[in-house]
């Protein structure tokens, strides 16, 4: 089991592509492989996702950094160019700390253009709000 609750968005289908997001607490970047392994084991369908994009914001483990408020960031586009940065921006604007949001997409064969950003943002924000991670200023 993962030590923190994992919240999930609803599943959104747009023109044959399917999107869903998960978010949880993440206190160390070294825990990222264990989290993705846990999610793959608990929901086997995730292994077949065409894209797995994520972003996380974590307080620095270095004491001098923590006292100065330094935050570590990690992101990955997962094949959706710019998606990691887009998700990182959502975390920053939502004042999310020690948090990771992962968006999974199963490509349905139809290019979505800019609509994919609306859906990625929608499922990410929903998972963050459901889990109580999101400062709802947006």
KOLMIVEX-999842 format. One record per residue (C-alpha): residue number from 1; chain; x negated, y negated, z negated. Coordinates in steps of 0.05 Angstrom, whole numbers, padded with zeros to 5 digits. Layout:
BEGIN
@nr = NUM kette = A xx = X yy = Y zz = Z
...
//
This chain:
BEGIN
@nr = 1 kette = A xx = 00000 yy = 00000 zz = 00000
@nr = 2 kette = A xx = -00020 yy = -00072 zz = 00013
@nr = 3 kette = A xx = -00029 yy = -00109 zz = -00054
@nr = 4 kette = A xx = 00016 yy = -00168 zz = -00034
@nr = 5 kette = A xx = 00086 yy = -00171 zz = -00005
@nr = 6 kette = A xx = 00088 yy = -00174 zz = 00070
@nr = 7 kette = A xx = 00144 yy = -00215 zz = 00101
@nr = 8 kette = A xx = 00169 yy = -00205 zz = 00171
@nr = 9 kette = A xx = 00208 yy = -00246 zz = 00221
@nr = 10 kette = A xx = 00267 yy = -00221 zz = 00260
@nr = 11 kette = A xx = 00250 yy = -00189 zz = 00326
@nr = 12 kette = A xx = 00261 yy = -00237 zz = 00385
@nr = 13 kette = A xx = 00269 yy = -00213 zz = 00456
@nr = 14 kette = A xx = 00261 yy = -00262 zz = 00514
@nr = 15 kette = A xx = 00263 yy = -00239 zz = 00586
@nr = 16 kette = A xx = 00240 yy = -00169 zz = 00569
@nr = 17 kette = A xx = 00183 yy = -00191 zz = 00523
@nr = 18 kette = A xx = 00190 yy = -00176 zz = 00449
@nr = 19 kette = A xx = 00159 yy = -00216 zz = 00392
@nr = 20 kette = A xx = 00155 yy = -00205 zz = 00317
@nr = 21 kette = A xx = 00112 yy = -00237 zz = 00262
@nr = 22 kette = A xx = 00084 yy = -00214 zz = 00195
@nr = 23 kette = A xx = 00051 yy = -00255 zz = 00141
@nr = 24 kette = A xx = 00021 yy = -00242 zz = 00073
@nr = 25 kette = A xx = -00031 yy = -00265 zz = 00024
@nr = 26 kette = A xx = -00103 yy = -00255 zz = 00046
@nr = 27 kette = A xx = -00157 yy = -00273 zz = -00004
@nr = 28 kette = A xx = -00218 yy = -00251 zz = 00036
@nr = 29 kette = A xx = -00234 yy = -00247 zz = 00110
@nr = 30 kette = A xx = -00265 yy = -00179 zz = 00095
@nr = 31 kette = A xx = -00194 yy = -00153 zz = 00079
@nr = 32 kette = A xx = -00169 yy = -00166 zz = 00150
@nr = 33 kette = A xx = -00186 yy = -00096 zz = 00178
@nr = 34 kette = A xx = -00151 yy = -00063 zz = 00119
@nr = 35 kette = A xx = -00089 yy = -00106 zz = 00131
@nr = 36 kette = A xx = -00084 yy = -00090 zz = 00205
@nr = 37 kette = A xx = -00095 yy = -00016 zz = 00189
@nr = 38 kette = A xx = -00039 yy = -00018 zz = 00137
@nr = 39 kette = A xx = 00009 yy = -00052 zz = 00186
@nr = 40 kette = A xx = -00007 yy = -00001 zz = 00241
@nr = 41 kette = A xx = 00005 yy = 00057 zz = 00193
@nr = 42 kette = A xx = 00069 yy = 00028 zz = 00165
@nr = 43 kette = A xx = 00098 yy = 00009 zz = 00233
@nr = 44 kette = A xx = 00070 yy = 00054 zz = 00288
@nr = 45 kette = A xx = 00102 yy = 00011 zz = 00343
@nr = 46 kette = A xx = 00052 yy = -00045 zz = 00328
@nr = 47 kette = A xx = -00004 yy = -00002 zz = 00357
@nr = 48 kette = A xx = 00030 yy = -00008 zz = 00425
@nr = 49 kette = A xx = 00036 yy = -00085 zz = 00424
@nr = 50 kette = A xx = 00006 yy = -00117 zz = 00485
@nr = 51 kette = A xx = -00017 yy = -00178 zz = 00445
@nr = 52 kette = A xx = -00036 yy = -00186 zz = 00371
@nr = 53 kette = A xx = -00052 yy = -00258 zz = 00355
@nr = 54 kette = A xx = -00066 yy = -00285 zz = 00286
@nr = 55 kette = A xx = -00092 yy = -00342 zz = 00243
@nr = 56 kette = A xx = -00110 yy = -00346 zz = 00170
@nr = 57 kette = A xx = -00131 yy = -00400 zz = 00120
@nr = 58 kette = A xx = -00169 yy = -00378 zz = 00059
@nr = 59 kette = A xx = -00201 yy = -00417 zz = 00002
@nr = 60 kette = A xx = -00277 yy = -00410 zz = 00006
@nr = 61 kette = A xx = -00305 yy = -00358 zz = -00043
@nr = 62 kette = A xx = -00366 yy = -00403 zz = -00055
@nr = 63 kette = A xx = -00353 yy = -00441 zz = -00120
@nr = 64 kette = A xx = -00382 yy = -00506 zz = -00096
@nr = 65 kette = A xx = -00338 yy = -00502 zz = -00034
@nr = 66 kette = A xx = -00275 yy = -00487 zz = -00075
@nr = 67 kette = A xx = -00286 yy = -00547 zz = -00119
@nr = 68 kette = A xx = -00293 yy = -00590 zz = -00057
@nr = 69 kette = A xx = -00229 yy = -00560 zz = -00028
@nr = 70 kette = A xx = -00264 yy = -00524 zz = 00030
@nr = 71 kette = A xx = -00220 yy = -00476 zz = 00069
@nr = 72 kette = A xx = -00243 yy = -00419 zz = 00114
@nr = 73 kette = A xx = -00205 yy = -00407 zz = 00179
@nr = 74 kette = A xx = -00203 yy = -00347 zz = 00224
@nr = 75 kette = A xx = -00161 yy = -00339 zz = 00286
@nr = 76 kette = A xx = -00155 yy = -00294 zz = 00347
@nr = 77 kette = A xx = -00115 yy = -00305 zz = 00411
@nr = 78 kette = A xx = -00101 yy = -00232 zz = 00422
@nr = 79 kette = A xx = -00099 yy = -00242 zz = 00497
@nr = 80 kette = A xx = -00053 yy = -00303 zz = 00493
@nr = 81 kette = A xx = -00101 yy = -00360 zz = 00508
@nr = 82 kette = A xx = -00095 yy = -00414 zz = 00454
@nr = 83 kette = A xx = -00049 yy = -00373 zz = 00408
@nr = 84 kette = A xx = -00098 yy = -00369 zz = 00350
@nr = 85 kette = A xx = -00107 yy = -00444 zz = 00348
@nr = 86 kette = A xx = -00032 yy = -00454 zz = 00355
@nr = 87 kette = A xx = -00019 yy = -00409 zz = 00295
@nr = 88 kette = A xx = -00075 yy = -00442 zz = 00255
@nr = 89 kette = A xx = -00042 yy = -00509 zz = 00266
@nr = 90 kette = A xx = 00024 yy = -00481 zz = 00239
@nr = 91 kette = A xx = -00012 yy = -00457 zz = 00176
@nr = 92 kette = A xx = -00047 yy = -00523 zz = 00166
@nr = 93 kette = A xx = 00016 yy = -00566 zz = 00176
@nr = 94 kette = A xx = 00054 yy = -00519 zz = 00130
@nr = 95 kette = A xx = 00000 yy = -00526 zz = 00077
@nr = 96 kette = A xx = -00008 yy = -00450 zz = 00074
@nr = 97 kette = A xx = -00067 yy = -00426 zz = 00033
@nr = 98 kette = A xx = -00096 yy = -00355 zz = 00026
@nr = 99 kette = A xx = -00046 yy = -00335 zz = 00080
@nr = 100 kette = A xx = -00048 yy = -00298 zz = 00146
@nr = 101 kette = A xx = 00005 yy = -00298 zz = 00200
@nr = 102 kette = A xx = 00003 yy = -00245 zz = 00255
@nr = 103 kette = A xx = 00048 yy = -00248 zz = 00317
@nr = 104 kette = A xx = 00057 yy = -00185 zz = 00359
@nr = 105 kette = A xx = 00081 yy = -00187 zz = 00431
@nr = 106 kette = A xx = 00103 yy = -00131 zz = 00476
@nr = 107 kette = A xx = 00097 yy = -00159 zz = 00547
@nr = 108 kette = A xx = 00159 yy = -00145 zz = 00588
@nr = 109 kette = A xx = 00131 yy = -00159 zz = 00657
@nr = 110 kette = A xx = 00159 yy = -00229 zz = 00664
@nr = 111 kette = A xx = 00114 yy = -00290 zz = 00652
@nr = 112 kette = A xx = 00146 yy = -00337 zz = 00602
@nr = 113 kette = A xx = 00104 yy = -00399 zz = 00613
@nr = 114 kette = A xx = 00114 yy = -00451 zz = 00558
@nr = 115 kette = A xx = 00173 yy = -00413 zz = 00529
@nr = 116 kette = A xx = 00125 yy = -00363 zz = 00497
@nr = 117 kette = A xx = 00098 yy = -00419 zz = 00452
@nr = 118 kette = A xx = 00168 yy = -00435 zz = 00427
@nr = 119 kette = A xx = 00179 yy = -00362 zz = 00410
@nr = 120 kette = A xx = 00111 yy = -00351 zz = 00379
@nr = 121 kette = A xx = 00122 yy = -00412 zz = 00335
@nr = 122 kette = A xx = 00192 yy = -00391 zz = 00318
@nr = 123 kette = A xx = 00175 yy = -00321 zz = 00293
@nr = 124 kette = A xx = 00112 yy = -00346 zz = 00257
@nr = 125 kette = A xx = 00150 yy = -00400 zz = 00219
@nr = 126 kette = A xx = 00207 yy = -00352 zz = 00203
@nr = 127 kette = A xx = 00159 yy = -00301 zz = 00172
@nr = 128 kette = A xx = 00124 yy = -00356 zz = 00133
@nr = 129 kette = A xx = 00189 yy = -00384 zz = 00107
@nr = 130 kette = A xx = 00217 yy = -00315 zz = 00090
@nr = 131 kette = A xx = 00155 yy = -00300 zz = 00049
@nr = 132 kette = A xx = 00156 yy = -00367 zz = 00014
@nr = 133 kette = A xx = 00088 yy = -00387 zz = 00042
@nr = 134 kette = A xx = 00111 yy = -00448 zz = 00081
@nr = 135 kette = A xx = 00117 yy = -00519 zz = 00056
@nr = 136 kette = A xx = 00178 yy = -00536 zz = 00098
@nr = 137 kette = A xx = 00159 yy = -00606 zz = 00123
@nr = 138 kette = A xx = 00165 yy = -00587 zz = 00196
//
